[in-house]
């Protein structure tokens, strides 16, 4: 039966499930195989759990594992846990198809095929013209013509021998590119990368704003045009809990669509019971107990995840109503004390587990952070510091971006004591470039 918990807006507390079984590893005793199994199952993420259940099904012929369609389409339950083949057309096939449709059967076409076989997964050529001549013994001009013809195919930027060339190929075929983009890429690529924009502006007698627009345009180009054709294993995050807002209340549900279901094959048992054999009956009994132990471990796993997840949601209630709200500082020890569970149990529960919301999916660990000890800000969390950092940078003068030390000074005025190194770390975690790379002229 699916469990649902409601957290009412404005209430500080929440009644969670009353679990009788707690995993307390502080007792120094020999752990039984059953308890070890429960600990292990709790620690697994969704994919690890499925692999573990498959191994148990191989050991116990009576265990049947059923996955909801959403999961079975990604990782069907079978003995080798094979992935469904990706039928996406490869880069090589995509290019060969264009060649066959565009060029007649000539020597130059054969050389185009040779170049196609020299491309890496990003779509770049791994051979120079000199290496091509040495390997094929073909005429240099013929090989260069074949490479140029290949570079005219889709996707734009393919078969380049460098990032610079790939960007030039893409720009050359784009009618919307800034007028000076190609010449700057061709003659001043390194100056553009190093942000020597004043030098570029003087060289081509254009404004800094025009250099800025060229740089912004180039950032939109694809540095790896061949990767869109690469086959990818499924990396979809499968949530364990779902949090929704209904009538100003937070509704917490188990993500049943991602949960494997075990059953015991009674038909198989019935067939074996026809044999009046004590050894067979004993075997069935042992395997039924194994199944029940595994079922108990799964149920306790689900209940513990729900319990810990509910406590986290309740503590971070404001965030689930508005993701721009700063997270409250929350530590493992606080959750352990609140739920009367050992810290190691909390740690296993949040490991690789996810909460789905209407605005994204977050790992349990996202909601926990260490406290930053500041005068007047004892409960300030890492997330709240990051939010302040975002706010300061979003309001900065783009022609004179804030340095990390300047941000330290501004936070200090709010009685938040933090080192420059910490600001740098948080800025990088937010994927915000350094002040020198945030400078703009428009």
Buried (B, 14 or more C-beta within 10 A) or exposed (E): EEBEBEBEEEEEEBEBEEBEEEBEBEEEEEEEEEBEBBBBBBBBBBBBBBEBBBEBBEEBEBBBBEBBEEBBEBBEBEEEEEEEEEEEEBBBEBBBEBBEEEBEEEEBBBBBBBBBEBBEEBBBBEBEBEEBBEEBEBEEEBBBBBBEBBBBBEBBBBBBBEBBBBBBBBBBEBEEBBEBBBBBBBEBBEBBEEBBBEBBBEBBEBEBEBBBBBBEBBEEBBBBBBBEBBEEEEEEEBBBBBBBEEEEEBBBBBBEEBBBEBEBBEEEBEEBEEEEEEEEBEBBEEBBEBBEBBBBBBBBBBBBBBBBBBBBBBBBBEBBEEEEBBBBBBBBEBBBEBBEBBBBBBBBBBBBBBBBBEEEBBBBBBBBBEBBEBEEBEEBBBBBBBBBBBEBBEEBEEEEBBBBEBBBEBBEEEEBBBEBEBBBEBBEEEEBEEBEEBBEBE
